[in-house]
Structure formats: structure tokens, C-alpha cells
Amino acid sequence: MDSPHPLAVALSGSTDAALRAEAEACAERWGLPLLLRRPKAPLRGLLVQARVLVVFGENAVSLWDRLGHVPGGPGLAALRLKEIAKGRAEDPLQRLGELAPGERVLDATLGFAQDARVAARLVAPGGSVLGIESSLPLAVLADASLRREGSQGRARIEVRHADSSEVLRELGPASVDVVLFDPMFG
């Protein structure tokens, strides 16, 4: 038997054509295999063919492995964005990063893209966010979740799988206005 792929794309139990097209586009964009299963076959059966799966479901895109799964999506960023929209609270990124419309932000520890979502709202219109994630599964999950959400009044967020220290070395002077590092991973 061949060794399993490190990462692959799969579908939840849905046979929806739009969902399949979304999964196919993700697999093509990231150069990953798309694994299909028989109707009603358990998803865990695909974990023989891949160690980690990016699974497209009707309600979320999730990462699956033998230990369980975690959904992508805005998470707590959704609450932070609501507070910003209502003008009730100043977000720490707003206060500490002094982010303003039109600025270019590099999120060097993208993860689930929570801070990137908030930064993208704060630098819109005209700004941009480049999110760097060293974990390929997390980069694919963040990218798929962000694409599914659409821009919703925020600046564009580009996701790259790379080492942030290498990206920082490659960027020219004044390429970005603000660099974000999550202190847990920086």
C-alpha cells in the first residue's frame, strides 16, 4: 500500500455540485489531491489515504485527522468585528497597531486568520493583508474559510504557506506598514 498523502481535500457527506466545485478549486489552487468516497461511507475511512483532510461541508470547512476535527471560520474575530462595527470598543489591534484605511499589513503568524480578519476590516478600503502560515493544513483551512466568507466590507487577505522570517527577508523596504506576530508563536 502507498504511504498516505500528508494532506488532501475531501467533501462532507454532501453531493452538492457547488460544494464539490469549491473543494476542487481548493485542491487545484494548493496542488492537493481531492479524495472522494462512496455515499454514506464514513469520512474517517479517507484517513487511510491522507494523514490530514481539509473537509468542505455545507456549513464549514474543517481540518480532520485521526484525533478529531476543528472547524475553520471567523471564531472570536466575529465578535471583535461586531464590536468595531458598533463603535462600542476599540480592538487591541486598532489601539496597538494603529491600523488605518489603506495600510498594508503582514500577519506573520496567520493561524486561523482571526487577527487578519480584524486587520482587514481596519485597513479597508484600499488596504491589504498578507497572511503567512508555516503549517500547510492551517494555511489551506484559513484560505478556504476566507474565500467562503467573501470580503464582507474588508480588505483583501492573501494567504501564503511559508516561513514568515523568509518572507520578511524577501520583502523590500516599506513593503508593509504593520507586521503582526502572535506572541504565542512569534
N, CA and C of each residue as an Amber inpcrd file, in Angstrom:
protein
   558
   0.8360000  -1.1800000   0.0000000   0.0000000   0.0000000   0.0000000
   0.8820000   1.2450000   0.0000000   0.5050000   2.2450000  -0.7850000
   1.2320000   3.5050000  -0.8340000   1.1060000   4.2250000   0.4980000
   2.1290000   5.0480000   0.8070000   2.0250000   5.8370000   2.0380000
   0.9770000   6.9270000   1.8470000   0.3080000   7.3220000   2.9210000
  -0.7670000   8.3120000   2.7890000  -0.2230000   9.6960000   2.4270000
  -1.0540000  10.4570000   1.7450000  -0.7270000  11.8520000   1.4530000
  -0.6310000  12.5920000   2.7830000   0.2670000  13.5700000   2.8900000
   0.2940000  14.3560000   4.1240000  -0.9920000  15.1670000   4.3100000
  -1.5610000  15.6430000   3.1920000  -2.7480000  16.4920000   3.2480000
  -3.5560000  16.2880000   1.9770000  -4.8710000  16.2510000   2.1080000
  -5.7610000  16.1130000   0.9540000  -7.0510000  16.8740000   1.2340000
  -7.8220000  17.0740000   0.1830000  -9.1140000  17.7560000   0.2630000
 -10.2050000  16.7090000   0.1020000 -11.3000000  16.8620000   0.8380000
 -12.4240000  15.9240000   0.7550000 -13.7270000  16.6880000   0.9540000
 -14.8170000  16.0060000   0.6990000 -16.1570000  16.5620000   0.9010000
 -16.8160000  15.9030000   2.0980000 -17.6950000  16.6550000   2.7500000
 -18.5380000  16.0430000   3.7720000 -19.4740000  15.0920000   3.0330000
 -20.4970000  14.6250000   3.6540000 -21.4270000  13.7050000   3.0110000
 -22.2450000  14.3090000   1.8910000 -22.1670000  15.6070000   1.6890000
 -22.9720000  16.2860000   0.6720000 -22.5300000  15.9230000  -0.7400000
 -23.4950000  15.8880000  -1.6340000 -23.1920000  15.6710000  -3.0510000
 -23.4900000  16.9270000  -3.8600000 -23.6070000  18.0610000  -3.1800000
 -23.9070000  19.3390000  -3.8170000 -22.8160000  19.7040000  -4.8270000
 -23.2290000  20.0610000  -6.0460000 -22.2770000  20.3760000  -7.1170000
 -21.4390000  21.6080000  -6.7930000 -22.0380000  22.6180000  -6.1870000
 -21.2900000  23.8350000  -5.8430000 -20.2340000  23.5410000  -4.7800000
 -20.5710000  22.6950000  -3.8220000 -19.6230000  22.3230000  -2.7790000
 -18.4570000  21.5380000  -3.3760000 -18.7740000  20.6410000  -4.2950000
 -17.7090000  19.8780000  -4.9520000 -16.8130000  20.8060000  -5.7660000
 -17.3950000  21.7710000  -6.4670000 -16.5990000  22.7240000  -7.2520000
 -15.6840000  23.5390000  -6.3360000 -16.1850000  23.9210000  -5.1650000
 -15.3820000  24.6710000  -4.1920000 -14.1960000  23.8210000  -3.7170000
 -14.4490000  22.5550000  -3.4230000 -13.3860000  21.6490000  -2.9830000
 -12.3790000  21.4030000  -4.1030000 -12.8610000  21.2140000  -5.3240000
 -11.9630000  21.0050000  -6.4620000 -11.0670000  22.2190000  -6.6890000
 -11.6380000  23.4180000  -6.5760000 -10.8560000  24.6450000  -6.7680000
  -9.7680000  24.7590000  -5.6990000 -10.1000000  24.4170000  -4.4710000
  -9.1180000  24.4550000  -3.3880000  -7.9900000  23.4560000  -3.6540000
  -8.3470000  22.2430000  -4.0170000  -7.3410000  21.2170000  -4.2970000
  -6.4080000  21.6680000  -5.4210000  -6.9730000  22.2460000  -6.4590000
  -6.1560000  22.7160000  -7.5820000  -5.2630000  23.8810000  -7.1620000
  -5.8140000  24.8350000  -6.4350000  -5.0670000  26.0280000  -6.0090000
  -3.8470000  25.6420000  -5.1710000  -3.9950000  24.6530000  -4.3100000
  -2.9180000  24.2720000  -3.4000000  -2.1410000  23.0330000  -3.8610000
  -2.5070000  22.4620000  -5.0150000  -1.7980000  21.2900000  -5.5280000
  -1.9930000  20.0520000  -4.6700000  -3.2130000  19.8680000  -4.1790000
  -3.5260000  18.7450000  -3.2960000  -4.4660000  17.7680000  -3.9830000
  -4.4140000  16.4960000  -3.5990000  -5.3810000  15.5480000  -4.1510000
  -6.7770000  15.7810000  -3.5660000  -7.7820000  15.5340000  -4.3800000
  -9.1720000  15.5480000  -3.9260000  -9.5870000  14.0950000  -3.7620000
  -9.9190000  13.7100000  -2.5480000 -10.3170000  12.3300000  -2.2700000
 -11.8310000  12.2470000  -2.2120000 -12.3740000  11.3100000  -2.9550000
 -13.8230000  11.1080000  -2.9790000 -14.1470000   9.7970000  -2.2780000
 -15.3320000   9.7240000  -1.7300000 -15.7600000   8.4990000  -1.0560000
 -17.1460000   8.1080000  -1.5290000 -17.4810000   6.8710000  -1.2930000
 -18.8150000   6.3980000  -1.6450000 -19.8450000   7.1090000  -0.7790000
 -21.0510000   7.3120000  -1.3030000 -22.1020000   7.9250000  -0.4800000
 -22.2990000   7.1470000   0.8210000 -22.4400000   7.8780000   1.9070000
 -22.6760000   7.3330000   3.2500000 -21.4540000   6.6340000   3.8530000
 -20.3490000   6.5530000   3.1090000 -19.1320000   5.9610000   3.6810000
 -18.5690000   6.9340000   4.7170000 -18.0410000   6.4240000   5.8330000
 -17.5240000   7.3220000   6.8660000 -16.3170000   8.1180000   6.3690000
 -16.2710000   9.3590000   6.7700000 -15.1710000  10.2470000   6.3960000
 -13.8380000   9.7220000   6.9230000 -13.8570000   9.1540000   8.1010000
 -12.6170000   8.6360000   8.6940000 -11.9480000   7.5850000   7.8120000
 -12.7050000   6.9410000   6.9410000 -12.1220000   5.9650000   6.0240000
 -11.0980000   6.5800000   5.0870000 -11.2320000   7.8750000   4.8070000
 -10.2700000   8.5570000   3.9320000  -8.9390000   8.8130000   4.6260000
  -8.9130000   8.7090000   5.9530000  -7.6720000   8.9640000   6.6780000
  -6.6500000   7.8510000   6.4970000  -7.0020000   6.8190000   5.7540000
  -6.0340000   5.8100000   5.3270000  -5.2420000   6.3620000   4.1410000
  -5.8940000   7.2220000   3.3470000  -5.2650000   7.7880000   2.1510000
  -4.5460000   9.1070000   2.4180000  -4.8840000   9.7850000   3.5110000
  -4.2560000  11.0640000   3.8600000  -4.1770000  11.1920000   5.3750000
  -3.0820000  11.7850000   5.8550000  -2.9350000  11.9760000   7.3040000
  -3.8510000  13.0810000   7.8240000  -4.0410000  14.1200000   7.0020000
  -4.9010000  15.2460000   7.3780000  -5.8010000  15.5700000   6.1970000
  -7.0580000  15.8860000   6.4820000  -8.0250000  16.2510000   5.4440000
  -8.5420000  17.6670000   5.6710000  -8.6820000  18.4130000   4.5910000
  -9.4230000  19.6700000   4.6030000 -10.7860000  19.2970000   4.0420000
 -11.8120000  19.3330000   4.8850000 -13.1330000  18.8270000   4.5150000
 -14.1000000  19.9850000   4.2850000 -14.6950000  20.0000000   3.0970000
 -15.6840000  21.0090000   2.7410000 -17.0640000  20.4840000   3.0810000
 -17.7040000  21.1460000   4.0390000 -19.0660000  20.8200000   4.4190000
 -19.9850000  21.9660000   4.0630000 -21.2630000  21.7490000   4.1930000
 -22.2300000  22.7940000   3.8500000 -22.1020000  24.0110000   4.7570000
 -21.7650000  23.8050000   6.0330000 -21.7090000  24.9100000   6.9900000
 -20.3080000  25.3960000   7.3220000 -19.2980000  24.6030000   7.0460000
 -17.9330000  24.9910000   7.4130000 -16.9160000  24.1830000   6.6250000
 -15.7130000  24.7050000   6.6140000 -14.5480000  23.9620000   6.1370000
 -13.7990000  23.5660000   7.4020000 -13.3880000  22.2980000   7.4970000
 -12.7670000  21.7910000   8.7220000 -11.5000000  21.0170000   8.4130000
 -10.6330000  20.9170000   9.4100000  -9.4670000  20.0340000   9.3460000
  -9.7930000  18.7720000  10.1250000  -9.4870000  17.6410000   9.5250000
  -9.7220000  16.3460000  10.1690000  -8.4220000  15.5610000  10.2090000
  -8.1930000  14.8690000  11.3250000  -7.1500000  13.8570000  11.4000000
  -7.6720000  12.7340000  12.2950000  -6.8210000  11.7940000  12.6290000
  -7.2710000  10.6390000  13.4160000  -7.7530000  11.0150000  14.8200000
  -7.3190000  12.1650000  15.3190000  -7.6880000  12.5690000  16.6790000
  -8.9930000  13.3490000  16.7460000  -9.4650000  13.8410000  15.6040000
 -10.7060000  14.6080000  15.6070000 -10.6980000  15.6740000  14.5330000
 -11.4780000  16.7250000  14.7640000 -11.5510000  17.7810000  13.7520000
 -11.7260000  19.1470000  14.4090000 -11.3810000  20.1750000  13.6410000
 -11.5320000  21.5540000  14.0890000 -12.0650000  22.3680000  12.9080000
 -13.1180000  23.1570000  13.1360000 -13.6700000  23.9510000  12.0340000
 -12.8770000  25.2340000  11.8030000 -12.8810000  25.6770000  10.5590000
 -12.3430000  26.9910000  10.2400000 -13.4560000  28.0060000  10.4160000
 -13.1680000  29.2520000  10.1460000 -14.1880000  30.2850000  10.2570000
 -13.7120000  31.4360000  11.1180000 -14.5490000  32.4410000  11.2790000
 -14.1160000  33.6510000  11.9720000 -13.9150000  33.5050000  13.4760000
 -14.5590000  32.5370000  14.1210000 -14.3750000  32.3570000  15.5580000
 -14.6240000  33.6430000  16.3250000 -13.7430000  33.9470000  17.2720000
 -13.9030000  35.1440000  18.1030000 -13.7220000  36.4330000  17.3150000
 -13.1090000  36.3580000  16.1450000 -12.9810000  37.5640000  15.3140000
 -14.3590000  38.1150000  14.9670000 -15.3590000  37.2520000  14.8550000
 -16.7180000  37.7140000  14.5460000 -17.2250000  38.6590000  15.6350000
 -16.9730000  38.3240000  16.8940000 -17.3850000  39.1980000  17.9990000
 -16.5980000  40.5040000  17.9880000 -15.3060000  40.4000000  17.7450000
 -14.4710000  41.6070000  17.6940000 -14.9400000  42.5350000  16.5800000
 -15.2790000  41.9630000  15.4350000 -15.7310000  42.7760000  14.2980000
 -17.0780000  43.4310000  14.5790000 -17.9660000  42.7270000  15.2820000
 -19.2620000  43.3260000  15.6480000 -19.0620000  44.5250000  16.5640000
 -18.1730000  44.3920000  17.5270000 -17.8990000  45.4970000  18.4510000
 -17.3030000  46.6940000  17.7100000 -16.4120000  46.4380000  16.7700000
 -15.8260000  47.5240000  15.9700000 -16.9120000  48.2090000  15.1580000
 -17.7740000  47.4070000  14.5270000 -18.8410000  47.9650000  13.6860000
 -19.8030000  48.8320000  14.4970000 -20.0550000  48.4460000  15.7300000
 -20.9690000  49.2100000  16.5900000 -20.2810000  50.4080000  17.2370000
 -18.9530000  50.4810000  17.1110000 -18.2150000  51.5880000  17.7020000
 -18.1570000  51.5420000  19.2180000 -18.4400000  50.3760000  19.7970000
 -18.5000000  50.2520000  21.2580000 -17.1400000  50.0460000  21.9120000
 -16.2750000  49.3650000  21.2300000 -14.9930000  49.0410000  21.8570000
 -13.8730000  49.1700000  20.8380000 -12.7480000  49.6290000  21.3180000
 -11.5780000  49.6940000  20.4500000 -10.8540000  48.3580000  20.5680000
 -10.6470000  47.7030000  19.4470000  -9.9580000  46.4210000  19.4340000
  -8.4730000  46.6430000  19.7370000  -7.8270000  45.6900000  20.4230000
  -6.3900000  45.8380000  20.6900000  -5.5600000  46.0770000  19.4240000
  -5.9310000  45.4540000  18.3110000  -5.1980000  45.7100000  17.0610000
  -5.3500000  47.1600000  16.6270000  -6.5150000  47.6920000  16.8350000
  -6.7840000  49.0780000  16.4750000  -5.9390000  50.0150000  17.3470000
  -5.8940000  49.7100000  18.6240000  -5.1820000  50.5640000  19.5710000
  -3.6670000  50.4080000  19.4380000  -3.1750000  49.1760000  19.4670000
  -1.7320000  48.9420000  19.4620000  -1.1140000  49.0560000  18.0720000
  -1.8190000  48.5540000  17.0670000  -1.2840000  48.5890000  15.7050000
  -1.5290000  49.8990000  14.9970000  -2.4350000  50.7040000  15.5550000
  -2.8080000  51.9760000  14.9330000  -3.1270000  51.7840000  13.4480000
  -3.8590000  50.7060000  13.1520000  -4.2010000  50.3900000  11.7650000
  -5.1840000  51.4040000  11.2180000  -4.9620000  51.7770000   9.9620000
  -5.8030000  52.7820000   9.3180000  -6.1110000  52.3490000   7.8900000
  -7.2030000  52.8510000   7.3240000  -7.5440000  52.5130000   5.9380000
  -6.3700000  52.7620000   4.9870000  -6.2050000  51.8200000   4.0630000
  -5.1670000  51.9330000   3.0450000  -3.8370000  51.3130000   3.4190000
  -3.6810000  50.8750000   4.6570000  -2.3920000  50.3170000   5.0640000
  -2.2300000  48.8690000   4.6070000  -0.9610000  48.4550000   4.5380000
  -0.6000000  47.0880000   4.1540000  -0.0880000  46.3690000   5.3930000
  -0.7260000  45.2480000   5.7020000  -0.4200000  44.5050000   6.9250000
   0.1180000  43.1300000   6.5570000   1.1450000  42.6960000   7.2750000
   1.6650000  41.3410000   7.1660000   1.3570000  40.6440000   8.4800000
   0.5180000  39.6150000   8.4310000   0.2460000  38.7850000   9.6040000
   1.2020000  37.6060000   9.5080000   2.2750000  37.6490000  10.2960000
   3.3540000  36.6710000  10.1860000   3.0380000  35.3370000  10.8460000
   1.9620000  35.2730000  11.6130000   1.5330000  34.0310000  12.2760000
   0.0250000  33.8890000  12.0580000  -0.3700000  33.5890000  10.8300000
  -1.7730000  33.6410000  10.4140000  -2.6920000  32.7250000  11.2110000
  -2.3130000  31.4710000  11.3820000  -3.1780000  30.5300000  12.0980000
  -4.5590000  30.4510000  11.4710000  -5.5970000  30.6550000  12.2680000
  -6.9780000  30.6090000  11.7840000  -7.4350000  31.9370000  11.1830000
  -6.5290000  32.8980000  11.0580000  -6.7750000  34.2080000  10.4240000
  -7.7120000  35.1010000  11.2320000  -7.7430000  34.9330000  12.5290000
  -8.6150000  35.7650000  13.3620000  -8.1360000  37.2220000  13.3590000
  -6.8500000  37.4420000  13.6730000  -6.3280000  38.8100000  13.6560000
  -6.3320000  39.3820000  12.2440000  -6.0830000  38.5470000  11.2480000
  -6.0870000  39.0190000   9.8550000  -7.4610000  39.5460000   9.4650000
  -8.5190000  38.8850000   9.9110000  -9.8790000  39.3470000   9.6110000
 -10.1260000  40.7350000  10.2130000  -9.6980000  40.9070000  11.4540000
  -9.8850000  42.1990000  12.1170000  -9.0260000  43.2600000  11.4350000
  -7.7700000  42.9330000  11.1610000  -6.8850000  43.8880000  10.4850000
  -7.4510000  44.2820000   9.1280000  -7.9860000  43.3170000   8.3950000
  -8.5390000  43.6010000   7.0610000  -9.7150000  44.5600000   7.1410000
 -10.5140000  44.4750000   8.1860000 -11.6210000  45.4110000   8.3650000
 -11.0800000  46.8040000   8.6690000 -10.0340000  46.8730000   9.4930000
  -9.4910000  48.1630000   9.9140000  -8.7420000  48.8890000   8.7990000
  -8.1600000  48.1530000   7.8370000  -7.4010000  48.8070000   6.7600000
  -8.2290000  49.0150000   5.4930000  -9.4930000  48.5790000   5.5160000
 -10.3850000  48.8180000   4.3730000 -10.8950000  50.2510000   4.4550000
 -11.1480000  50.8720000   3.3480000 -10.8670000  50.4330000   1.9810000
  -9.4180000  50.7390000   1.5930000  -8.9800000  50.0550000   0.5640000
  -7.6880000  50.3340000  -0.0350000  -6.5030000  49.6220000   0.5690000
  -6.6700000  48.9840000   1.7110000  -5.5570000  48.2860000   2.3290000
  -5.4970000  46.8350000   1.9060000  -4.5360000  46.1220000   2.4590000
  -4.4170000  44.6940000   2.1670000  -3.7570000  43.9920000   3.3440000
  -3.9940000  42.6940000   3.4230000  -3.3820000  41.8650000   4.4560000
  -2.7590000  40.6600000   3.7720000  -1.4920000  40.4100000   4.0870000
  -0.7970000  39.2140000   3.6310000  -0.6130000  38.3380000   4.8520000
  -1.2180000  37.1520000   4.8320000  -1.1260000  36.2260000   5.9500000
  -0.1590000  35.1070000   5.6320000   0.8120000  34.9070000   6.4960000
   1.8210000  33.8630000   6.3130000   1.5880000  32.7870000   7.3650000
   1.5090000  31.5430000   6.9190000   1.3100000  30.4230000   7.8390000
   2.2880000  29.3140000   7.4810000   3.0630000  28.8580000   8.4710000
   4.0630000  27.8220000   8.2140000   3.4600000  26.4200000   8.1540000
   2.2790000  26.2330000   8.7090000   1.5990000  24.9350000   8.6620000
   0.7140000  24.8850000   7.4150000   1.0100000  23.9590000   6.5060000
   0.2110000  23.8600000   5.2840000  -1.2630000  23.5800000   5.5820000
  -1.6050000  22.6390000   6.4670000  -3.0340000  22.4320000   6.7380000
  -3.7440000  23.6960000   7.2320000  -3.1080000  24.4500000   8.1270000
  -3.7370000  25.6850000   8.6140000  -3.8380000  26.7370000   7.5170000
  -2.8160000  26.8280000   6.6640000  -2.8640000  27.7980000   5.5630000
  -4.0240000  27.4830000   4.6280000  -4.1880000  26.2160000   4.2780000
  -5.2750000  25.8200000   3.3760000  -6.6280000  26.0600000   4.0420000
  -6.7520000  25.7020000   5.3170000  -8.0090000  25.9190000   6.0440000
  -8.3550000  27.4080000   6.1010000  -7.3820000  28.2460000   6.4470000
  -7.6350000  29.6910000   6.5270000  -8.0420000  30.2420000   5.1680000
  -7.3220000  29.8520000   4.1250000  -7.6290000  30.3380000   2.7770000
  -9.0340000  29.9190000   2.3490000  -9.3690000  28.6440000   2.5660000
 -10.6920000  28.1450000   2.1660000 -11.8030000  28.8450000   2.9470000
 -11.5920000  29.0470000   4.2430000 -12.6060000  29.7150000   5.0690000
 -12.7860000  31.1680000   4.6440000 -11.6840000  31.8660000   4.3870000
 -11.7590000  33.2690000   3.9640000 -12.4430000  33.4060000   2.6100000
 -12.1220000  32.5230000   1.6820000 -12.7610000  32.5710000   0.3610000
 -14.2620000  32.3250000   0.4780000 -14.6350000  31.4100000   1.3440000
 -16.0520000  31.1020000   1.5230000 -16.8010000  32.3040000   2.1010000
 -16.1790000  33.0140000   3.0180000 -16.8190000  34.1750000   3.6440000
 -16.9780000  35.3480000   2.6860000 -16.0740000  35.5010000   1.7370000
 -16.0940000  36.6820000   0.8840000 -15.5140000  37.8710000   1.6260000
 -15.4650000  39.0110000   0.9820000 -14.7810000  40.1660000   1.5770000
 -15.5940000  40.8700000   2.6550000 -16.8970000  40.9210000   2.5530000
 -17.7780000  41.4930000   3.5810000 -17.2370000  42.7890000   4.1870000
 -16.9340000  43.7490000   3.3440000 -16.5090000  45.0580000   3.8270000
 -15.1000000  45.1200000   4.3680000 -14.2890000  44.1630000   4.0110000
 -12.9150000  44.1860000   4.4950000 -11.9460000  44.2060000   3.3190000
 -10.7030000  44.5050000   3.6130000  -9.6550000  44.4820000   2.5980000
  -9.3650000  43.0330000   2.2010000  -8.6980000  42.8810000   1.1040000
  -8.3080000  41.5580000   0.6070000  -7.2910000  40.9230000   1.5620000
  -7.4380000  39.6170000   1.7780000  -6.4720000  38.8590000   2.5810000
  -5.8750000  37.7920000   1.6760000  -4.5740000  37.8670000   1.4630000
  -3.8620000  36.8540000   0.6800000  -3.2020000  35.8930000   1.6570000
  -3.3650000  34.5960000   1.4310000  -2.7850000  33.5820000   2.3080000
  -1.6190000  32.9150000   1.5890000  -0.4820000  32.8140000   2.2970000
   0.6870000  32.1100000   1.7610000   1.1870000  31.0990000   2.7790000
   1.5790000  29.9340000   2.2610000   2.2300000  28.9310000   3.1030000
   3.7270000  29.1770000   2.9850000   4.3290000  29.6430000   4.0630000
   5.7580000  29.9610000   4.0420000   6.2420000  30.1790000   5.4640000
   7.5500000  30.3200000   5.5900000   8.1650000  30.7090000   6.8520000
   8.1910000  32.2320000   6.8820000   7.6030000  32.8300000   7.8990000
   7.4790000  34.2910000   7.9270000   8.8350000  34.9900000   7.9590000
   9.8450000  34.3730000   8.5780000  11.1600000  35.0230000   8.6040000
  11.7390000  35.1240000   7.1960000  11.4990000  34.1080000   6.3580000
  11.9630000  34.1700000   4.9650000  11.2000000  35.2300000   4.1820000
   9.9000000  35.3140000   4.3780000   9.0880000  36.3190000   3.6800000
   9.5350000  37.7200000   4.0830000   9.7790000  37.9240000   5.3650000
  10.2280000  39.2390000   5.8350000  11.5650000  39.6250000   5.2060000
  12.4760000  38.6510000   5.0490000  13.7650000  38.9350000   4.4010000
  13.5860000  39.2950000   2.9320000  12.6160000  38.6460000   2.2660000
  12.3970000  38.8710000   0.8300000  11.7030000  40.1930000   0.5280000
  10.9020000  40.6880000   1.4530000  10.1640000  41.9280000   1.2150000
  11.1200000  43.1160000   1.1860000  10.8600000  44.0180000   0.2800000
  11.6690000  45.2260000   0.2070000  11.3090000  46.2010000   1.3100000
  12.1440000  47.2310000   1.4750000  11.8400000  48.2560000   2.4760000
  10.4800000  48.8960000   2.1930000   9.7620000  49.1730000   3.2420000
   8.4460000  49.8270000   3.1600000   7.4260000  49.0240000   2.3510000
   7.5940000  47.6830000   2.2940000   6.6220000  46.8300000   1.5930000
   5.3200000  46.7070000   2.3610000   5.4150000  46.7880000   3.6730000
   4.2290000  46.7420000   4.5270000   4.3220000  47.8620000   5.5570000
   3.1710000  48.2230000   6.0920000   3.1250000  49.2740000   7.1120000
   3.1620000  48.7090000   8.5270000   2.5670000  47.5240000   8.7010000
   2.4680000  46.9130000  10.0270000   2.7310000  45.4170000   9.8940000
   3.5170000  44.8640000  10.8260000   3.7500000  43.4210000  10.8950000
   3.1520000  42.9230000  12.2060000   2.2860000  41.9170000  12.1050000
   1.6640000  41.3130000  13.2850000   2.3320000  39.9760000  13.5840000
   2.6970000  39.7630000  14.8370000   3.1880000  38.4800000  15.3250000
   2.3270000  38.0910000  16.5060000   1.7730000  36.9020000  16.4850000
   1.0720000  36.3980000  17.6560000   2.1610000  36.0580000  18.6680000
   2.1280000  36.6340000  19.8660000   3.2160000  36.3890000  20.8200000
   3.3780000  34.9170000  21.1840000   2.3130000  34.1400000  21.0120000
   2.4000000  32.7190000  21.3270000   3.2920000  31.9830000  20.3250000
   3.3660000  32.4900000  19.0950000   4.0970000  31.7970000  18.0460000
   5.2540000  32.6030000  17.4770000   5.4040000  33.8560000  17.8160000
   6.3880000  34.7520000  17.2200000   7.7700000  34.4660000  17.5440000
